[in-house]
Amino acid sequence: MPDPTTPRVAVYLDFDNIVMSWYDRVHGRNAYARDRQRVAEQPVDPEIAQRLAAATIDVGAIIDYAASFGTLVLTRAYADWSAPVNAEYRSQLVARAVDLVQLFPAAAYAKNGADIRLAVDAVEDMFRLPDLTHVVIVAGDSDYVPLAQRCKRLGRFVVGVGVAGSTAKSLAAACDQFDAYDSLPGVSAPADAKAADAAAPSRARRKKSTADPAGELLARALRLEHERTDEDWVHLSAVKNLLKRMDPSFSEKALGHKSFSDFVKAHAAIAELDESTNAVRVRLVGP
């Protein structure tokens, strides 16, 4: 049975909006509009493939950030999933239990289809699930201002996530908290993405490789908890709870450790423990 004291979070992603906005952030203003036809018709063209790879969205960073507010009750992403630029993300999103809502190619009369469908679903969910405490809106359009305001009037804490430079100031102001996608733990700065654009030979490099995914997860959880509390030293139990929300399959024992503190100690390059009191604390090592 769910713990009634744990915040419960619903996440809504206007996926097209984030993909296009991040593409412009990486490659320059209106870059997606200029490349739209080639992206749709020639996604495997080497030049386009490199530009798409450099502007890849870190799906995990968004979902992990949302999980830092509480238990994810539902997560929905809205897009035309038949489009190659979006289809690349389907397996990642499904792996994180994201419900993919299909929006068919927009005609002139339905250009705001994602905005309307997302808003209708969100309002319906708030009445259908009265225990929802937080609503996370991942988008940047001012069209979502009425939704954010309605969510607040219905007693929910509204969190917005959008790409810096592409988010309407009115949307940020309408939320209780707004964070730039660029600033989320694990997201590379645009300059880094441009460097990857020059180096990546194909879209196969979209997925970042890491020798220690559990260590990467720990580092991200520590950064998120530090941002939430504004404290360098945070409670070990809080970090473990957050990490489990980020990846419910995580098990320190499956990784060969007797306890979570042993798991943390095995990552001394990432985290430092303070066991001088009964309440064990931990902090991130380095930047």
Secondary structure, DSSP 4 states (H G I P E B T S, - for coil): ---TTS-EEEEEEEHHHHHHHHHHHHH-TTHHHHHHHHHHH-TTSHHHHHHHHHT---HHHHHHHHHTTSEEEEEEEEE-TTSHHHHTTHHHHHHTT-EEEE-PPPPGGGTTHHHHHHHHHHHHHHHH-TT--EEEEE---GGGHHHHHHHHHTTPEEEEEE-TTSS-HHHHHHSSEEEEGGGSTTPPPHHHHHHHHHH-SSGGGGSPP-S-HHHHHHHHHHHHHHHHHT-SSEEHHHHHHHHHHH-TT--TTTTT-SSHHHHHHTTTTTEEEE-SSSS-EEEE---
